[in-house]
Amino acid sequence: MTTPARTEYVWGIDSTVDDDSTRYRPPHAVAFPVVKKTPKRVYYEYRGNTRFVDRQRLEADGQVHRLSGGWWEADCTVYLTEPAVYRHTPPAPPSLAELKAAMADAHPDRGGTDEAFIAARARYERARTTTPAPAAG
């Protein structure tokens, strides 16, 4: 029994955004199979076409920006290893204890101003009314 040849890949980032938001996909890494390597170039398959990048720059820097590629193409920048794609996650809202402490610090008796205290109290009250009560155990 023969073992299949191991497939090598180079990588890109697909950040395509369609006009139809129902088909939105967040940016993600895409693998392109390497079809040939020479001392100067790495050839890979992209959407049925064979493309290439400078092998020495790819291996030295870990990535190569293709000058002939469009910014919308997933292989605009080709990576030697799978790139980490970070997604923006909104910061967690402050807890009620943090809001209560901020309200106390903004109090005029502690050196704050009336306006700062009123704003801090409004944030605390808004969070208190929208935060679900903890489950009884």
Short mmCIF file of the C-alpha atoms (twelve columns), coordinates in Angstrom:
data_MODEL
# 
_entry.id   MODEL 
# 
loop_
_atom_site.group_PDB 
_atom_site.id 
_atom_site.type_symbol 
_atom_site.label_atom_id 
_atom_site.label_alt_id 
_atom_site.label_comp_id 
_atom_site.label_asym_id 
_atom_site.label_seq_id 
_atom_site.Cartn_x 
_atom_site.Cartn_y 
_atom_site.Cartn_z 
_atom_site.pdbx_PDB_model_num 
ATOM 1   C CA . MET A 1   0.000   0.000  0.000   1 
ATOM 2   C CA . THR A 2   1.384   3.408  -0.954  1 
ATOM 3   C CA . THR A 3   0.939   6.491  1.174   1 
ATOM 4   C CA . PRO A 4   -0.351  9.604  -0.541  1 
ATOM 5   C CA . ALA A 5   2.055   12.478 -1.033  1 
ATOM 6   C CA . ARG A 6   1.836   15.168 1.613   1 
ATOM 7   C CA . THR A 7   0.319   18.361 0.231   1 
ATOM 8   C CA . GLU A 8   2.062   21.626 1.053   1 
ATOM 9   C CA . TYR A 9   0.185   24.906 1.343   1 
ATOM 10  C CA . VAL A 10  0.778   28.618 1.349   1 
ATOM 11  C CA . TRP A 11  -1.838  30.800 2.967   1 
ATOM 12  C CA . GLY A 12  -3.839  33.963 2.438   1 
ATOM 13  C CA . ILE A 13  -6.595  35.874 4.214   1 
ATOM 14  C CA . ASP A 14  -10.043 36.093 2.653   1 
ATOM 15  C CA . SER A 15  -11.795 39.236 3.823   1 
ATOM 16  C CA . THR A 16  -14.382 39.427 1.070   1 
ATOM 17  C CA . VAL A 17  -17.497 41.403 1.922   1 
ATOM 18  C CA . ASP A 18  -20.563 40.988 -0.273  1 
ATOM 19  C CA . ASP A 19  -23.248 43.618 -0.636  1 
ATOM 20  C CA . ASP A 20  -25.690 41.051 0.713   1 
ATOM 21  C CA . SER A 21  -25.037 40.944 4.451   1 
ATOM 22  C CA . THR A 22  -26.805 37.585 4.766   1 
ATOM 23  C CA . ARG A 23  -23.726 35.975 3.193   1 
ATOM 24  C CA . TYR A 24  -21.146 37.761 5.361   1 
ATOM 25  C CA . ARG A 25  -18.179 35.708 6.553   1 
ATOM 26  C CA . PRO A 26  -15.626 37.227 8.883   1 
ATOM 27  C CA . PRO A 27  -12.026 37.296 7.633   1 
ATOM 28  C CA . HIS A 28  -10.506 33.820 7.662   1 
ATOM 29  C CA . ALA A 29  -7.331  32.024 6.564   1 
ATOM 30  C CA . VAL A 30  -7.409  30.238 3.205   1 
ATOM 31  C CA . ALA A 31  -4.982  27.486 2.123   1 
ATOM 32  C CA . PHE A 32  -3.578  27.403 -1.402  1 
ATOM 33  C CA . PRO A 33  -1.981  24.096 -2.486  1 
ATOM 34  C CA . VAL A 34  1.630   24.375 -3.627  1 
ATOM 35  C CA . VAL A 35  1.984   22.809 -7.081  1 
ATOM 36  C CA . LYS A 36  5.700   23.377 -7.676  1 
ATOM 37  C CA . LYS A 37  8.802   24.782 -5.999  1 
ATOM 38  C CA . THR A 38  11.931  26.055 -7.719  1 
ATOM 39  C CA . PRO A 39  14.941  27.739 -6.129  1 
ATOM 40  C CA . LYS A 40  13.437  31.146 -6.961  1 
ATOM 41  C CA . ARG A 41  9.657   30.669 -6.899  1 
ATOM 42  C CA . VAL A 42  6.798   28.894 -5.154  1 
ATOM 43  C CA . TYR A 43  3.903   28.101 -7.479  1 
ATOM 44  C CA . TYR A 44  0.436   27.624 -6.001  1 
ATOM 45  C CA . GLU A 45  -3.138  27.137 -7.167  1 
ATOM 46  C CA . TYR A 46  -5.681  29.960 -6.718  1 
ATOM 47  C CA . ARG A 47  -9.192  29.652 -8.194  1 
ATOM 48  C CA . GLY A 48  -8.052  27.366 -10.990 1 
ATOM 49  C CA . ASN A 49  -5.020  29.503 -11.904 1 
ATOM 50  C CA . THR A 50  -1.381  28.861 -11.089 1 
ATOM 51  C CA . ARG A 51  0.326   31.839 -9.459  1 
ATOM 52  C CA . PHE A 52  3.757   32.291 -7.955  1 
ATOM 53  C CA . VAL A 53  5.668   34.278 -5.354  1 
ATOM 54  C CA . ASP A 54  9.354   34.828 -4.608  1 
ATOM 55  C CA . ARG A 55  10.479  31.785 -2.622  1 
ATOM 56  C CA . GLN A 56  13.467  33.453 -0.939  1 
ATOM 57  C CA . ARG A 57  11.390  36.392 0.350   1 
ATOM 58  C CA . LEU A 58  8.593   34.055 1.466   1 
ATOM 59  C CA . GLU A 59  10.964  31.836 3.428   1 
ATOM 60  C CA . ALA A 60  12.956  34.758 4.869   1 
ATOM 61  C CA . ASP A 61  10.046  37.039 5.866   1 
ATOM 62  C CA . GLY A 62  7.267   34.493 6.294   1 
ATOM 63  C CA . GLN A 63  5.061   36.481 3.903   1 
ATOM 64  C CA . VAL A 64  5.148   38.134 0.489   1 
ATOM 65  C CA . HIS A 65  2.901   40.931 -0.737  1 
ATOM 66  C CA . ARG A 66  2.003   40.334 -4.376  1 
ATOM 67  C CA . LEU A 67  2.380   43.613 -6.270  1 
ATOM 68  C CA . SER A 68  0.368   42.280 -9.202  1 
ATOM 69  C CA . GLY A 69  -2.539  41.254 -6.963  1 
ATOM 70  C CA . GLY A 70  -5.588  43.281 -6.093  1 
ATOM 71  C CA . TRP A 71  -6.318  44.159 -2.464  1 
ATOM 72  C CA . TRP A 72  -9.567  42.191 -2.664  1 
ATOM 73  C CA . GLU A 73  -7.859  38.919 -3.564  1 
ATOM 74  C CA . ALA A 74  -7.248  36.417 -0.788  1 
ATOM 75  C CA . ASP A 75  -3.674  35.950 -2.020  1 
ATOM 76  C CA . CYS A 76  -2.806  39.647 -2.049  1 
ATOM 77  C CA . THR A 77  -0.390  38.707 0.731   1 
ATOM 78  C CA . VAL A 78  0.847   35.113 0.732   1 
ATOM 79  C CA . TYR A 79  1.950   33.610 4.055   1 
ATOM 80  C CA . LEU A 80  4.303   30.689 4.646   1 
ATOM 81  C CA . THR A 81  2.266   29.448 7.626   1 
ATOM 82  C CA . GLU A 82  -1.380  29.843 8.517   1 
ATOM 83  C CA . PRO A 83  -1.894  33.447 9.657   1 
ATOM 84  C CA . ALA A 84  -3.750  34.234 12.856  1 
ATOM 85  C CA . VAL A 85  -6.869  36.198 12.013  1 
ATOM 86  C CA . TYR A 86  -8.079  38.342 14.859  1 
ATOM 87  C CA . ARG A 87  -11.659 39.398 15.186  1 
ATOM 88  C CA . HIS A 88  -12.735 42.490 17.008  1 
ATOM 89  C CA . THR A 89  -14.628 41.635 20.149  1 
ATOM 90  C CA . PRO A 90  -16.287 44.457 22.015  1 
ATOM 91  C CA . PRO A 91  -15.043 45.049 25.538  1 
ATOM 92  C CA . ALA A 92  -17.110 43.523 28.310  1 
ATOM 93  C CA . PRO A 93  -19.411 46.036 29.974  1 
ATOM 94  C CA . PRO A 94  -18.354 47.132 33.449  1 
ATOM 95  C CA . SER A 95  -19.838 45.187 36.337  1 
ATOM 96  C CA . LEU A 96  -22.310 46.730 38.751  1 
ATOM 97  C CA . ALA A 97  -19.587 46.803 41.429  1 
ATOM 98  C CA . GLU A 98  -17.260 48.742 39.100  1 
ATOM 99  C CA . LEU A 99  -20.031 51.187 38.210  1 
ATOM 100 C CA . LYS A 100 -20.917 51.654 41.896  1 
ATOM 101 C CA . ALA A 101 -17.260 52.346 42.751  1 
ATOM 102 C CA . ALA A 102 -17.011 54.858 39.881  1 
ATOM 103 C CA . MET A 103 -20.190 56.540 41.116  1 
ATOM 104 C CA . ALA A 104 -18.757 56.805 44.658  1 
ATOM 105 C CA . ASP A 105 -15.459 58.216 43.321  1 
ATOM 106 C CA . ALA A 106 -17.342 60.848 41.295  1 
ATOM 107 C CA . HIS A 107 -19.319 62.072 44.339  1 
ATOM 108 C CA . PRO A 108 -18.692 65.739 45.222  1 
ATOM 109 C CA . ASP A 109 -17.848 64.762 48.828  1 
ATOM 110 C CA . ARG A 110 -14.916 62.746 47.430  1 
ATOM 111 C CA . GLY A 111 -13.619 65.494 45.139  1 
ATOM 112 C CA . GLY A 112 -15.826 64.840 42.107  1 
ATOM 113 C CA . THR A 113 -18.197 67.241 40.410  1 
ATOM 114 C CA . ASP A 114 -21.982 67.289 40.367  1 
ATOM 115 C CA . GLU A 115 -22.003 66.595 36.612  1 
ATOM 116 C CA . ALA A 116 -19.607 63.639 36.932  1 
ATOM 117 C CA . PHE A 117 -21.663 62.141 39.777  1 
ATOM 118 C CA . ILE A 118 -24.958 62.539 37.894  1 
ATOM 119 C CA . ALA A 119 -23.470 60.866 34.780  1 
ATOM 120 C CA . ALA A 120 -21.959 58.011 36.849  1 
ATOM 121 C CA . ARG A 121 -25.246 57.455 38.682  1 
ATOM 122 C CA . ALA A 122 -27.153 57.367 35.381  1 
ATOM 123 C CA . ARG A 123 -24.746 54.698 34.037  1 
ATOM 124 C CA . TYR A 124 -25.138 52.678 37.242  1 
ATOM 125 C CA . GLU A 125 -28.949 52.910 37.220  1 
ATOM 126 C CA . ARG A 126 -29.138 52.010 33.533  1 
ATOM 127 C CA . ALA A 127 -26.947 48.932 34.091  1 
ATOM 128 C CA . ARG A 128 -28.840 47.949 37.237  1 
ATOM 129 C CA . THR A 129 -32.188 47.929 35.437  1 
ATOM 130 C CA . THR A 130 -30.879 45.983 32.421  1 
ATOM 131 C CA . THR A 131 -28.763 43.411 34.291  1 
ATOM 132 C CA . PRO A 132 -30.694 40.212 35.092  1 
ATOM 133 C CA . ALA A 133 -30.856 39.228 38.751  1 
ATOM 134 C CA . PRO A 134 -28.682 36.267 39.757  1 
ATOM 135 C CA . ALA A 135 -30.493 32.930 39.952  1 
ATOM 136 C CA . ALA A 136 -31.529 31.816 43.400  1 
ATOM 137 C CA . GLY A 137 -29.620 28.747 44.491  1 
# 
